[in-house]
């Protein structure tokens, strides 16, 4: 996953649980968090499902990066 904010660019290679942990930590400090995609009970195996999850996480991270209060956390 690649994120951009102005001239800043980041590439993230994380598992879903790591995004979930970040989300939980940020929820303790910030109100009105963007929605994290739902967890699945079984590992995603189809490339279409993996791509869909990546797109959902990309939207989630863009929403975080676009908030000044999140960039300072």
Phi, psi and omega in degrees: 000136178242135179238144177226140174217103186064236179269352179281137177224140179227146172242125181247133173233090185228158173274159183302321181300329178291322175296320179297318178297317177298315180301314180298318180293320180289328179299329180293335185251339188231141176272162174052058177288147173295159182284125173280137178305150182295146174287154175250153181277337181236149179301142176284132182240329180284137182298327178295320178292320179295317178296321178296315178297318179299319179295318178297318178292326177297315178298315179302310182293323177298320178296321178294312184294331181281356178258125181300322181293333178281323181296336180269357180275000000 
